[in-house]
Amino acid sequence: MPASDRRDVPRAFTRREGAMTHQYDDIVIGVGGMGSATTYRLAKRGRDVLGLERYDVPHAMGSSHGISRIIRLAYYEDPSYVPLVRRAYELWEELQERQGERLLHQTGSIDAAPEDDPLFRGSLRSCEEYDIDHEVLTSREVTDRFPGYRLPDDHMALYQPDGGYLLSERAIVAHTMQAQAEGARIQARERVTDWEPEGDGVRVTTDRGEYTADNLVVASGAWAYKHIDALDGLAVPQRQVLAWLQPQSPEKFRPERFPVWNLQVEEGRFYGLPIARVPGFKFGRYTHRGEDVDPDAMNREPEPEDERLLREFAERYFPEGTGPTMRLATCMFTNSPTTTSSSIATPSTRRSSSAPASRVTATSSRASSARCSRTSQRGRTDHPIDLFGLDRFDV
């Protein structure tokens, strides 16, 4: 049925309303960075899709808020990400054209660390393996070209010109609106309480009713382990805090002069972005204070210790960016023991797949959504996803 016709079909029938339950092709749990993109890609393929979001669309309770998120082509974690990210760039361009809004801003990216550190070596390996344009710079060369930086003398940096940032909340809005234009139904402020296999499909229960579908995609980020038992202990939410500091020299921290970055120093591994849409340049520390959390009970208020940790880092490595604090915000990363995200078919039913991890949402949500939509529709994907399978864990 054409999308224009599907929009006119009433589909929110539930048992609670005393009507027959509508059978969807696909239900997506979570309409954040990953879920909104997956819902759009499924609807664009002509699927009859229901997206369920427990909060607003967009919201600031999970992993996709905070104005901007990094996208990078040089992937130090594993070269296997590169084909996915290349596809993501193509899909972001497509979405921008459809939405009529610029979402992707390319500033270049810097991965800096001691020369033998996995951060620098991994980024260099990805660039060399996939013939990605890049430059290797000393810390002095980085400062000469990008004067907001003050890296340690023993650090080497890989500069890759295609990196940048995405406007994360606007991306969710764009995906949601385009999914709706393709006929998808998206319902916010509706919490999924349970789901179970039923026949050849699934039944999903929410605090408002019940829905059935042929397939289920769990894209609920930090809440994924509460929806899929197999992920308990494997998809672990962690509290993060982000800071926006107003630079003393703002011109050095604008997108045209300040690439996004990952930096390994003795204080830990940090990441940051230029001034974008709100006052202050943005940065945070991976793992922050090492606080694994229940997403329903996390302390969402930044504390003085959070600000102190971040400000001390900035004073040492970005000294001209340490003016007044403009903003602090909490979010969550969802980590796995191998630090890579998961894309799985659950052991209980091959009709359910998951894309729960939220560390790499902005970079790969477009390609991951295409991956999930193909997996949901066909039970397989042509993308290289062996790195992300559940079978890499001893479960």
Sequence and secondary structure as in RCSB ss.txt:
>XXXX:A:sequence
MPASDRRDVPRAFTRREGAMTHQYDDIVIGVGGMGSATTYRLAKRGRDVLGLERYDVPHAMGSSHGISRIIRLAY
YEDPSYVPLVRRAYELWEELQERQGERLLHQTGSIDAAPEDDPLFRGSLRSCEEYDIDHEVLTSREVTDRFPGYR
LPDDHMALYQPDGGYLLSERAIVAHTMQAQAEGARIQARERVTDWEPEGDGVRVTTDRGEYTADNLVVASGAWAY
KHIDALDGLAVPQRQVLAWLQPQSPEKFRPERFPVWNLQVEEGRFYGLPIARVPGFKFGRYTHRGEDVDPDAMNR
EPEPEDERLLREFAERYFPEGTGPTMRLATCMFTNSPTTTSSSIATPSTRRSSSAPASRVTATSSRASSARCSRT
SQRGRTDHPIDLFGLDRFDV
>XXXX:A:secstr
  HHHHTTS     GGGTS   EEEEEEE  SHHHHHHHHHHHHTT  EEEE SS SS SSSSS SSEEEE S  
SS TTHHHHHHHHHHHHHHHHHHHTS  EEE  EEEEEETTSHHHHHHHHHHHHTT   EEEEHHHHHHHSTT  
  TTEEEEEETT EEEEHHHHHHHHHHHHHHTT EEE S  EEEEEEETTEEEEEESS EEEEEEEEE  GGGHH
HH GGGTTTSEEEEEEEEEE  SSGGGGSTTT  EEEEEETTEEEEEE   SSSSEEEEETTTT  B  TTT   
S  HHHHHHHHHHHHHH GGG SSEEEEEEEEEEE TTSS   EE TT TTEEE    TTHHHHHHHHHHHHHHH
HHHS  SS  GGG GGGS  
